């Protein structure tokens, strides 16, 4: 089975379990993730989100393109002479 086939076969429940495992460092049964599993889970999550057309703003690690604090109207440009 290829990675692409595996990702297409993942259920939403497994996807959520992978996200929780990455966030907590534990599998649903309480066992700790061993070295390398967090990275592999994260890779699977990202592939799942692209393959299953998860909206960009709902994807893991999504950040708006612009910082909300940069929208302040009271910002002034300072020119040094």
N, C-alpha and C positions, 0 to 999 in steps of 0.2 A: 504494500500500500504506500502510495506516495504521500508527501505532506499535503499536497493539494486535495487528494482524495480524503485524507483524514480530516482536514479542516471542513470540507463540505459535509462530512458525516457527523460533525459535532452538533449536539442538540443545544438549545438555549440553556438548558439546565447545566450541562457540562461547561459551557462558556461562563456562566455565572460562578460555578465552582472554581474554575481556573482564576477568575478575577478575585474571588475571595481568598484563594490560596496565595496569590501574589501579594495581596494587601496584608494578610495576617501572618504569612510565613508558615501556615499549617494547612494540611488537607482537611476535608470535612470530617474525617474520623479522628482528628486531633494530632496525627503524626506530623512532625516537622518536615518541611521541604529540605531535601539534601542538596548539597552543592550542585549548582547548575540547573536545578529544576525550576527555580524562579525565572531564570533567563529563558528557558524553553517554554514555560507557561506564558510568559509575556509575548514571546514571538508568536505562539499559537493564538493568543488573544488578538494581536494586531492583524494577523492573517484572517482570522474569523471575521473581524469587523469590516475588513475590506471586501472579502468574499461574499458576506451576507448583507452588504450595503447598509451597515449601521450608520446613521447620520453622523457626520463629522463632529458635531458638538456633543454627541453622546459617547464618543470613543474615549478609551483610556488615554490619559495624558493630554487631552485637548486643552488648548489655551487659546483664548481669543487673540486675534492678530494685533490688537491694540490694547494697551493697558488702560483701564478706566481712569486712573489718575492723570493720564495725559490729556484728558478731555476738559480739564479745569480751564475756565474762562479767565481767571485772574493771573495767568502766566504772562510774564513780561520778558522781553529780550533785553539782556544786559550787554552793552557795548563798552569795551575797555579801550581807552585811548592811551 
